[in-house]
Amino acid sequence: MGHANVSVFVPHIGCPNQCSFCNQRSISGQQQAPTPEEVQEICRQAVSLRKGQLDDTQLAFFGGSFTAIRRDYMLSLLQAVQPFLGEGGFAGIRISTRPDAINEEILDILQQYQVTAIELGVQSMNDRVLRLNKRGHTAEDVVKAAALIRQTDIELGVQMMTGLYQSSLQDDRETAEKLAALHPVTVRIYPTITIEGTELAELYRQGLYQPMELAQSVELCAELLLFFEERGIRVIRLGLHDQPSLEQDFVAGPYHPAFRELCEGRIYLKRALQQLKDVKPQVPLDLFVHPKALSKMAGQHRCNLMQLQQRNPVKIRPDDSLPLFCVRIKPQEKR
């Protein structure tokens, strides 16, 4: 199953509490919960605009805790999508929800309505961090929910956050390790951004919370990206979506509209620098990466290339035999 989505945001309904970092309306850019009629119109437009191209696409309900919303409303949204599933329509339905809002009854309902993927909003696997950020669930809730989902045919996805209030770099790394042990198919990694209307914004202004710097967050998330990819777990989102409402309410933190590109560029730079250790300075080099990674190797505004060229003259060249994040260096041939 691919991870192409047509997204419908169900902002901040169903959540039993207010997490320290959460202002879903700023994150999603949506103020009102959608009606079933609005969902059907989104489906109609998608089917019309992408006729015959939806067989690897899911209709995704994001933004709230889908299985914790009022049951009749949840069912009405699921029912609205049914005519648009199957041949010529969506491959299935994707939802995001809280770990403590999953049980066998809920899973039975979701399977009846052709839900094909569930993403658990985990954020951390450290109970102290969860408690201080007012998540309202425990790491054990995550383990139990993941186990129940994996007993079905529904794909398991997880979402984690880095740089939460009172979370250390080691806490974030351990969260990634514990999530990988649950064998999800996909993961989303969100650096914590401080936005208006949240408890985190107040803690920041009081000097009680210090967000990660962008460079530190890129370094950590690049490490986590490699960690999951090397275990066959697809990282389908790294950083928050670029939203005008998010930029308007931004207070502090490692926000960048091309955050994933920064992380991938960091991986390529580190791998190139590692190989340069065995090469004499000033020797002209050809640096090979997959054709789709040329811009990532060069870095934003060619920053990677400029750093490399401080040591050796370098030309970046394509090689479609190389896999993701692989770099090959060889001396330039004399012409």
C-alpha positions, 0 to 999 in steps of 0.5 A: 500500500502506498502512502498517497493521501487525500486528507480530510482534517477533523480538528481537535475533537475527540481528544479528552485533554489538551496536550501541552503542544497542541493547537490543531487548528493552527497545525491543520489550517482548519477551523471547523470539523467537516460534515459528511456532505463536505467529505463526499464533495472532497471525494467527488473532486478527487475522483474527478481530478484523478480519474483512474489514478486513485488505486494507491491512494487513501482517503485520510482522516487526520487532525483529531482522535478519530476513534474517540469522536462521537460514535454517530459522527465517526460512522457518518464520516466513514459512511460518506466515503463508502461509495468512493472506495474500490474500483475507480476510487480510493484504495481504502481509508486511513485514520489517525487516533490516540493509542487509548482509543483503540479496542477490539470493538473499534477495530471491528467497526473500522474493518467493516468500513474498509479502514486500511491504515491506522496511525497512532499518535504516540509522540513519546514512549517515556511515561514521564514525558507523556505525563508532563505534556498531558498526553493522557495515555501511557507507553503501555497503551501504545504497546497494547493498541499496536498489538491489537492492530497487528492482529488485523489486516489494518496497516500500523503507522506511528507518529512521534515527536522530538524535542518535547518538554522535558524530553532529552535526545536520549529519550527521543532515541529510545522512543524511536527504538521502542516504536521500531520494536512494534513493527509499524509499516510507517512512521511520521516524525514531527519536531516540536514547534511552539505555537500560540494558544498552547501551554508550551508557549507559556512555558517558553515565555516563562523560560521553562522550556527551550525548543531545539535549535534547527541545526540540532533538530536536523541532526537528530531527525536525520539520525532517526530517518536513517534508523527507521529506513534501515529497518524497513520502516518508511518515514512518510512525513518528517516535519510539519506541513507548510501552512499559513496558519502555522507560520502565523501562530509560530512562536519558536522551534525548529520549523522549516518548510523543507525540513525533510530536505534538510535532514536528507541533505545532512545524511548525504553530507556526513556520508561524503565527509566520512569518505573524504577522510581517506582522500588527500586534500585538493584531489579533484573528485567525482561524487556519485549519488542516485539521480533523484538525490543530486539536489540533496547531495548539493544541499539547500543553496548548495551548502553541502557542495560548498563545504566539501569544496573547501577541502577537495574540488568536487563534482556531483554526478548521477549513478542510478545503480546507487541506493538511497543515501549511498555516496560513492567517491572516486578521483576525477579522470584526467580529460 
